[in-house]
Amino acid sequence: MGKKCILLVRVSTQHQDLDQQRNKVFEAAKADGYSESDIIIIEDKESAIKLSEEERHGLTELKDIINSDSNIDRVYCYELSRISRQAKILYSIRDFLVSKVVNLIVLNPYFQTLKQDGTLDPNSNIFFGIFSSMAENEGFISKARQVRGKLKKLSEGRYTGGKVLFGYRINKEKGNLLEPDPETSEIVKKIFEFYATGEHSIGTVTREFGRSRNQIADILNNCMYAGLPGKEKHRKTNVSDITLPAIISEELFRKCEKIREENPRKLKKKGENIYYAKGILFCSKCRTRYSANLTTCAYRCSTHGLTIPINLVDSLIWGLAKENRKNKLKLGYVYDEEVKRLQDSYSILQDKLAKVDQDLEKIKGKKDKLGVLYLNDSISEEVFQKKDKEIKKEQKDLNSERQRILDSISDVTKRIDNISTEKTESPLDIDLIEDDAERVKIIREEIYSIVVLDKPFNSTTAKVAVSFNPIVPELEDSRIEIYNINTKNYEITNEKGQKLTYNFLKRFSRTEKVKESMKKACKKYQDKKGEK
């Protein structure tokens, strides 16, 4: 049987034409004496940059044909880059052809890999090395050009593929420009306005607009709705800052942002009744916040059903908060030293912030370097995804740390600003405060939380731990004091057993109807107990 050859014809995109390549390599094979029946044509439209050797159907077919037909003695291609733009794939194919004694003929520029005796031509080996490097470099340049093009489009607010952000649409008449969608953008605007009232949680917004909690949270967290630079993932282009036309004002976004970041323990006035321990009284068993029940005049753990009188708890924490504030304001309090200490704390926090910012810059550099390695195919997608995940976690932790430091700086600044006010305030003034809102404000400033450590069901005793707010949370630990409460005789003792003197506040009382109902319930319970 006569010798046969293979014509390898490939273009990168569906828009390129195979005919020109096919005709030139076909003429070269005919000129070397091959008849049409001896010529096998492999042609395909697939990327020489993105696909691996195993993923390239043309190369797989080439190997299959050569392995099954020993009469194949030549492979023709128009350019070396038509086989691949990755040097490792080019050398793999060359070594495969050499092992099968198949001569590779490249037309532009012309060279062949084997000598007449079927051994590797040293001169062609040099050419092969040069042109494979050139092909790979062209691939890098082409890929970098594609990435730059996509990033440029992203920076201009143009669609480059993937899911369109809710609230926007693609305007094809303006070059795929992303613009607010008349219908969905109104929904986005209403979500922000609804949440900005400060009267609704994300759960309430979810029910109001019929969307999932995650969707609502994503919308409220996305600064791009306010026309601010945001982050958008786009295939292999890593992450880029992009800006889209604003749907809402920056002022509205910042207002919602402040509400989201607000401390959940901060008092939210709803209704007429103000409970001093609301939001800061916890169950140690399940970490559930105790809720106030006006009917029974008690704070109650919804999980375990344990209760503790509102009047007793409120009296205790108001007395402790008041005493703590008095200690700060008592005669002989050295304000200048306090200011100096706070200023020193401020300097330390600024140094910490600078260090975190430096670490964030290093993370950015690592991120950019990882992206370049991936684009250059120096690392696999699996390695890229793993490293990218690690970097993002590190970046998230640093950003959280940065926010904590900023919050502490804000606290220190406020404390310094308040010193001048405290200088003129008399310890006796606190005893004159009767407004519940003012009292709660002082309680929140002095007390961080109250945890019910031990409260057996139907028992008249309870043990609570009171944590006091440090002046600078970043630099100081909370002071914790333990108290034993007798809910029957309203006696309170400290951890050493010393009785605490405090002013009992009878703010709430049960109605006669409730009292009667509770008496009946107690009697019924006692009767059942007696029967047993």
C-alpha positions, 0 to 999 in steps of 0.5 A: 500500500502507498504512503499517506499524509494528514493535513491538519487545518484549524482556526480559533473562532467560528468567524475565521475561514478554513478554506485558505489553509486547506487549499495551501496545505493540500497543494503542498501535499499534492506537490510532494506526490500524494494523490487525493485518495492518500490525503486525510484532512482533519479540520476544526474550529477550536481554541489553541490557547484555552484547550488542553491537548486532550480537549483538542478534538483535532489532535486526538483524531490525529493520534488515533489515525496515526496509531491505527494506520502505519502508512501515515508518514507525513503531517502537514500544517500551515503554521506551527500555531495551528497545532497549538499556542502552548509550547508543552503541547507542541513538543508533546505532538512533535515527540509523538510524531518522531516516535511514529517516524512521521515527518511534520511539515510546516509551511509558514515558515517552512521546515520539517522535523525529520531527515531522510533517514527518519531521525530528528533534524537538529536544524529543524529542532532549533527552528521548532524551539524558536517558532513554538516560543513565538506561538506561545508568546502570541497566545499570551499577547492575544489572551492579554488583549482579550482580558484588557478588552473585557476589563475596558468594557466592564469599566465602561459599564458594558455587558461582557457575559454572565448574569445581569445584575438585578435592576439593569438591562442590556441596551444592544443599540448602545453597544451592550451598555448596562442601564437601569431597567424601568420595571426592576429598577423601581423594585430595587429603589422601593426595597432601599426606601422600605428598609431605610425607614429603620422599622423593618428587618431584612426578613420583613423586606423579604416577605414584603417583596416576595424575594429570598433573604439572600437576594434582599441582602445582596441588593442592600449590600451592593454599592453599585446601585448607588453608582459607586465602584463595585466588584463583579466577577468575570470569568478569568479576568479576576475581579474588577471595579466597575461602575453602573448608572445609579438607581438610588442616591449614595445618601440612601445607600449609606443610610441603609448601610448604617442600619445594617451595621447597627449594633443589634443591642442598640435600643429600637423604640417601638411602642410606648413601653421601654424595657431597660434590659431588652436586647442585652439579656441572654440565656446562657443555655441557648444564647437566646435573648429574653423577651419582655412580656407585659402581661406577666411583667417578666423577661422570658427565654422563649426556648426554655420558658424561664422567666425573671421579673422585669422590675427586678432586672431593670432596677438592678441594671439601672443601679449598676449603670448609675454607679458605674457612671458615678465612679467616672464622674466622682470628685477627683476624676482626672480628665486630662489623664483620661484624654491622654490615655485615649489619645495614646489608644488612638495612636495605637489603633492608627498604627494597627490600621496602617499595618492592616492596610499594608497587609491588604495591599500585599493581598492585592499584589498576591491576587494580581500575581495569581491572575497573571499565572493563571492567564499564562497557564502556569497553574491549573484551574484547580490550583487557581481556584484553591489559591483564590479561595484562600486569598479571598478568605485572608482578605475577608478576615483583614477587612473585618479586622479593619472594620473593627479597628475603625469602629474602635477609633470612632469610639475613642474619638467620641469618648474624647469629644464627650470628656468636655461634657462629662467635666461639667456633669455632676454625679448627682445629676444622674439620680435626677434622671427619670426619663426612661429613654435617657436611662436606657442610653446610659445603661447601653453606654455602661453595660454590654450584656446580662447573661442568666447563668442559672435559673431552675424552672419554678425556682425563686433564685437566679444567678446573672453575669453583668458585663460592663462596656470597656472604654476602648473595646480593641484594647480592653476586656469587659469587666464581669460581675456575678449577682445572685437574685431572689425573685421572691423577696427581691434580695440581690447579693454579689458573688461574695454573698454581700447584700446589694443596696439598690432602689427598687423600680416598680415600673410595671404591675400585673392587672387584677385579672392577671393576678387572679389567673396566676393564683388559679394556675398556681393552685391547680399546680399545687393540687396536682402535685398533692395528688401525686 
